[in-house]
Amino acid sequence: MATKNKWPASTATLISPSSTEARAAGASGPGWLARLLRRKTAIWILLVLPGLWPVWPLVLSRDPTVATDPGKYVLHHLGFTAAVLLALVLTFSPLRIFWPKSALVRALNRHRRLVGVSVFVYASLHLTMHFIYEGGFGTFATDWKKPFIAFGLGAFAILLVLAVTSINPFVRRLGGRRWKNLHRLVYLAAGLVVWHQILARKLFPPQVVWIFGPLILLEIARIWHARARRPKKTA
C-alpha cells in the first residue's frame, strides 16, 4: 500500500532543491570567477596591471632600494612579467586535459592567444629597456654574443614569429596542422627563457623554479596521462 509523503511541499523543496535552485546556489561559488574571466575586458586589465606595477615603488611609495637604480628595476620587472605570463599560458593546455569540464579552465583557454601575444609585448618592452639601459645599439652590437643575451634573443625571435602568425590571415594560410606544429616552438622559447634567466644572474635563481616548476610538473603529468591512455599492444 502506497504511503503519502508526510512532508509539506515547501519542506520537500528545501530538502531536495531543484536543479535551477542548485545552479543558483552555485553561482556564489567559483562560477562567478569563470564568468568574469570569460570577459576580454577583464583579461586586458589583468594583463596591463603588471606593466603598471613599477609606478608604485618608483612614484607612489618611493622605495629607496628601487630608486637607486630605477632603470634596472624596470628592466628586470618587464622580463620577469614576460616569463611569468609565458609559463602561465603554457599551463592552459594541460589544465584543459585534466579538467575539461571546469568552467574556469575553459574561460582561461578562451584567451590563450591574447595572453600569448602579451608575452611578446612584455618581451619587446624588456628588450627595448635593455637597449636604453645599456646605452643603445652600439653597446648591444658588442654584447649580443654573451650567452644570456643570445639565449634571450633566440627566445624573442621565436615569440616574434608566433605573435605574427597568430593573426587570423596567417592561421588560415598555414592551415591548422602546420600552424599548430609551428606554435609548438613556444616550448623551445620557454627553455631559452629559463637559460636566459639563469645565465643573466650568474647563479641559479630560485624564481626559475617557482615560475616554471609547476609548468614542468603539469607537462610531465600530461605525458604520463597520454601514455597511460594508449591501448596496450597484445602479443
N, C-alpha and C positions, 0 to 999 in steps of 0.2 A: 504493500500500500504506500503510495507516494505521500511524502510529508511536505507540508508547506514551509516555505522559508520563514523562520521566525524573526528575521531581521527586517526592519523597515527598508524601503527602497533607498532612502537617503543614507542609512547606515551602510548598506551593501555597497553603495558607490564609494564611500570613504574607505571601506576595506579593500575593494578591488577597483581602482580607478580605471577609467577608460584610457585607450591609447592616446587620445588627444590630450587628456589631462596629464598623462605621463610625460608626453613631449613638452608640455608647458612647464612642468616641474623641472625638466632637464635643461630648460632654457637658461636657468640661473647657473648652470654648471659650465664646463669648458666650451659649450656650444657658442657662447657669446664671443669668445676669443676667436673661434674659427670664422664666425660671421664677420668679425672686424678685420681679420687678415685676408679675407676674400676681396676686400676693397683695395683697389690700386692706390687710392689716396693714402691709406694707412701705411702701405708698404713704402711709398715715396717718402713719407715723413720719417719712418724708421731708418731708411737708407741715408737721408740727408742729415739727420741729427748727429751721427758720429763725426761728420765733417765739420760741424759747428762746435764740437766739444772744446777745441783749443781756446775758444773765446772765454771760457770760464777761468782757466788758470792764468791766461795772459792778460785779460782785461778786467774781469769782474772780481776775482779773488786775489789777483796779482801775486801768485805763488812765487816766492823768491828763487826756488830751485829751478823753476821753468824760465823765469825772466833772465837768468844768467846767460842762457843760450836758446832763445825762442825759436830760431830757425831750425836748430837740431831737433827740438821737441816736435815741431810741426812735421818735419821730415819723417821722423820715426812714427809719429801718430798716423800719418797717412798710409805708410807701409803696413803698419800693424792692422789698420782697418781693412785694407785690401786683403791681407792674409786671413783675417777672421771671416770676412764675407766669402772668400773663396772656399774655406773649409766648410762654412755653413751651407752654401749652395750645393756642395758635393754630397752632403748628407741627405738631401731631399729624395734622391732615388732609392737608396737603401731603406729609408724610413717608409717610403711608399710600398716597398716589397714586404716589409714586416708588419705594417699596419695599414693595409689597403683600404679599410673601411673607416679609418679615422678622419673625421671632418677637418681636424686641424692639419693633418699631413696633406690632405687634398688641397686645402686652402693655400698652403705654402707652395705646393707644386704648381699652382696656377701662375705663380710669379717667378718661376725658375729663370726664365730668360731675362727679366728685369733685374733680378739680383745678380745674375751673371754679368750683365753689362755694367752694373755698378762696380763690380770688381775691377773691370778695365778702367773705369773712370777714376777710381781711387788710385790705381796703379799709375795712371797717367799723371795725376796730381803729385804723386810721390816722386816720379821721375823728373817732373818739372821742378819740384822743390829741390831735388838733388842738384840740378843744373844751377839753380840760383844760389844754393848754399855753398857749393864747391867752387863757384867762380866762373860758371858758364861753360861753353863748348870747348874752349881752349884747354881747360883742365881735364875735361871729360875725355878729350882726344888722347890724352896720355894715360888716363886711369882706367879706360874701359877694359883693358886686358887683365885687370885684377880679378881673381876668381869670383869674389862675391858680386862684383858688378857684372861680370859676364853671365853668371847664373841669373841675375836679376833681369838682364836684357833679354836672355833667352825666354824667360817666363813672360816678359812683357810682349815679345814678338808673337808668342802663341796666343796670348789674350787679345792682342790686336786682331789677329786673323779670326778668332772666334767671335769677337764683337762685330766685325764687319759682316761675317757670314750669318749672323743672327738676324739680319734684315730679311723680311719676307721674300723679296725677289731672289736673293741668294739661296734661300731654303728651297724655293720651287725649282731653281735652276739646277741645284746639286742633286735634288731628289732625296727622299727620306733616308735611304740606306747610306749613301755617300756622306750626307750631312751628319748623320749620327756617328759614323766612323771618324769623320774629321774632328768632331767635337769631343771625342774621347782623348784628344790631345790635352784636354784640361787636366788630366791626371799627371801627365808629364810636367805641365806648368806647375802643378802643386808640388811635385817633387823638387823642381828647380827653386821654388819659393822657400821650401824648407832649407835647402842648402844655402841659399842666399842669406837667410836669417842667421844660420849657424856661422857661416864664414865672416859675416859682417861684424859679429861680436867677438870673434876670436875664441870664445868659449861657448860651450853648448848652452843655449838659453833655455831655461825651463818653460818659457812661454810657447816654444815649439811643441812641447809635449801636450800642454793643455789646449792648444789651438787645434793641432792635427791628430792628437791621440784618439779622441772619440771617433773621428772620421776613419782612422785606420782600423779600429775595433769593429766599426759598422761594416767596413768593406770585407774584413776577414769573415765576419758572420754571414755576409751576403754570399761570399764564395762557398762557404761551408753549406749554407742553405741550398744553393743551386746544385751542389754535388749530391747532397742528400736526396734531392727530388728526382735525380736521374734514375731511370729504370735500371735495375741490376741486370747485367748480362747473364743469360743462362748458359750453362755448359752444353 
